[in-house]
């Protein structure tokens, strides 16, 4: 699983990994295990789904672990400009409101009520950032070096601005 989703650039690799661990290394929506980023199963790549559809809302209760395919299928149902609380987002994909995501999950042999319960259980657990950091050190060693270098450069620029 050396691939990197765009999500970990938004929330950081430690939190990204912590969300995956909190979800038991399984997708909140279909319940399937993550298989990594390979050309033959890109839809199985791990991502973090923002429940309210707002990528800038990075509170832990807004994140659940999701396959790239499930995350995208849920996004296809999204109404642009909709601002929902995480709880409302979980229920927004009921049969009465959206059929597309239901059909996607049914094709995988999963019903929406089970998915919603799984996502709710994930988001209500605490994040283990220590475990996330340990996993990130194994999965993303080069990325962590890049982040640390960028942080050092940022701090140096800030010190120079203050000194000037």
VMD Tcl script that draws the C-alpha trace (Angstrom):
set ca {
  {0.00 0.00 0.00}
  {2.66 2.44 -0.93}
  {0.27 4.54 -3.02}
  {-0.88 7.87 -1.69}
  {-4.35 9.28 -2.05}
  {-5.00 12.98 -2.36}
  {-6.73 12.82 1.03}
  {-3.52 12.34 2.98}
  {-2.19 15.57 1.47}
  {-5.19 17.38 2.97}
  {-5.20 15.80 6.43}
  {-1.63 14.54 6.72}
  {-0.29 11.02 6.57}
  {-0.50 10.43 10.34}
  {-4.20 11.24 10.51}
  {-4.87 9.44 7.20}
  {-3.36 6.25 8.62}
  {-5.14 6.75 11.97}
  {-8.50 6.93 10.17}
  {-7.71 3.71 8.31}
  {-6.73 2.00 11.57}
  {-9.88 3.30 13.30}
  {-11.91 1.70 10.52}
  {-10.20 -1.64 11.04}
  {-8.53 -1.34 7.60}
  {-11.99 -1.77 6.05}
  {-14.21 0.49 3.98}
  {-17.02 2.10 5.96}
  {-19.39 1.79 3.02}
  {-18.88 -1.71 1.57}
  {-16.99 -3.34 4.46}
  {-14.25 -4.63 2.15}
  {-10.59 -4.75 3.15}
  {-8.11 -2.40 1.52}
  {-5.85 -3.98 -1.07}
  {-3.53 -1.13 -1.91}
  {-2.98 0.91 -5.01}
  {-2.46 -1.35 -8.01}
  {-3.53 -0.72 -11.60}
  {-5.88 -3.72 -11.57}
  {-7.80 -2.68 -8.46}
  {-7.51 1.10 -8.15}
  {-11.09 1.21 -6.84}
  {-9.85 -0.69 -3.76}
  {-7.30 2.00 -2.87}
  {-7.78 3.36 0.67}
  {-9.03 6.94 1.00}
  {-10.65 9.02 3.70}
  {-14.23 10.06 2.96}
  {-15.36 13.45 4.29}
  {-18.89 12.76 5.46}
  {-20.16 16.28 4.93}
  {-18.53 16.58 1.52}
  {-16.37 19.50 2.68}
  {-12.66 18.61 2.22}
  {-11.70 21.52 4.47}
  {-13.69 20.14 7.42}
  {-11.03 17.94 8.97}
  {-12.50 17.18 12.37}
  {-12.05 13.46 13.13}
  {-15.81 12.83 13.31}
  {-16.07 13.93 9.66}
  {-13.73 11.18 8.43}
  {-14.33 7.51 7.65}
  {-12.11 5.04 5.83}
  {-13.41 4.25 2.33}
  {-12.33 2.57 -0.87}
  {-11.65 5.02 -3.66}
  {-14.50 3.47 -5.65}
  {-16.99 3.80 -2.78}
  {-15.84 7.33 -2.01}
  {-16.32 8.36 -5.64}
  {-19.69 6.59 -5.93}
  {-20.95 8.49 -2.89}
  {-19.58 11.74 -4.33}
  {-21.49 11.19 -7.58}
  {-24.68 11.43 -5.56}
  {-23.58 14.63 -3.89}
  {-25.59 17.80 -4.45}
  {-23.15 20.71 -4.99}
  {-23.40 23.41 -2.35}
  {-25.06 21.11 0.18}
  {-23.81 21.64 3.71}
  {-24.81 18.84 6.06}
  {-23.66 17.77 9.45}
  {-21.87 14.40 9.47}
  {-25.01 12.69 10.82}
  {-27.15 14.18 8.04}
  {-24.56 13.12 5.47}
  {-24.76 9.52 6.66}
  {-28.52 9.46 6.17}
  {-28.51 11.48 2.94}
  {-28.04 8.34 0.89}
  {-31.21 6.59 1.98}
  {-33.42 5.08 -0.71}
  {-35.77 8.05 -0.55}
  {-33.05 10.56 -1.45}
  {-30.56 8.76 -3.68}
  {-30.70 5.56 -5.67}
  {-27.28 5.67 -7.36}
  {-25.18 4.97 -4.28}
  {-27.64 2.30 -3.14}
  {-27.37 0.59 -6.51}
  {-23.56 0.73 -6.32}
  {-23.58 -0.87 -2.86}
  {-26.20 -3.45 -3.82}
  {-23.95 -4.51 -6.71}
  {-21.30 -5.20 -4.06}
  {-23.80 -7.18 -1.98}
  {-24.21 -4.56 0.76}
  {-27.31 -2.70 1.91}
  {-27.27 1.00 2.76}
  {-28.46 0.55 6.37}
  {-25.46 -1.67 7.14}
  {-23.13 0.86 5.49}
  {-24.56 3.74 7.47}
  {-24.22 1.81 10.73}
  {-20.60 0.89 9.87}
  {-19.71 4.51 9.03}
  {-21.39 5.77 12.20}
  {-19.44 3.27 14.30}
  {-16.17 4.35 12.65}
  {-16.70 8.05 13.15}
  {-17.65 7.66 16.82}
  {-14.34 6.01 17.75}
  {-11.35 8.04 18.83}
  {-8.39 8.36 16.47}
  {-5.18 6.69 17.62}
  {-2.65 9.16 16.25}
  {0.28 7.26 17.76}
  {-0.67 4.13 15.81}
  {-1.33 6.32 12.78}
  {2.16 7.81 13.03}
  {3.73 4.35 13.31}
  {1.85 3.12 10.26}
  {2.73 6.30 8.34}
  {6.42 5.74 9.10}
  {6.17 2.33 7.44}
  {3.93 3.28 4.52}
  {5.18 6.75 3.66}
  {8.82 7.21 4.72}
  {9.68 9.51 1.79}
  {6.51 11.56 2.23}
  {7.30 12.12 5.88}
  {10.78 13.37 4.94}
  {9.21 15.78 2.43}
  {6.73 17.05 5.02}
  {9.47 17.58 7.60}
  {11.64 19.45 5.08}
  {8.68 21.64 4.09}
  {7.92 22.37 7.76}
  {11.54 23.37 8.41}
  {11.57 25.63 5.35}
  {8.29 27.23 6.45}
  {9.62 27.88 9.97}
  {12.82 29.36 8.53}
  {10.78 31.71 6.29}
  {8.65 32.79 9.25}
  {11.74 33.47 11.38}
  {13.22 35.53 8.53}
  {9.97 37.53 8.21}
  {9.89 38.23 11.93}
  {13.56 39.24 11.94}
  {13.07 41.62 8.98}
}
mol new
graphics top color blue
foreach p $ca { graphics top sphere $p radius 0.5 }
foreach p [lrange $ca 0 end-1] q [lrange $ca 1 end] { graphics top cylinder $p $q radius 0.2 }
display resetview
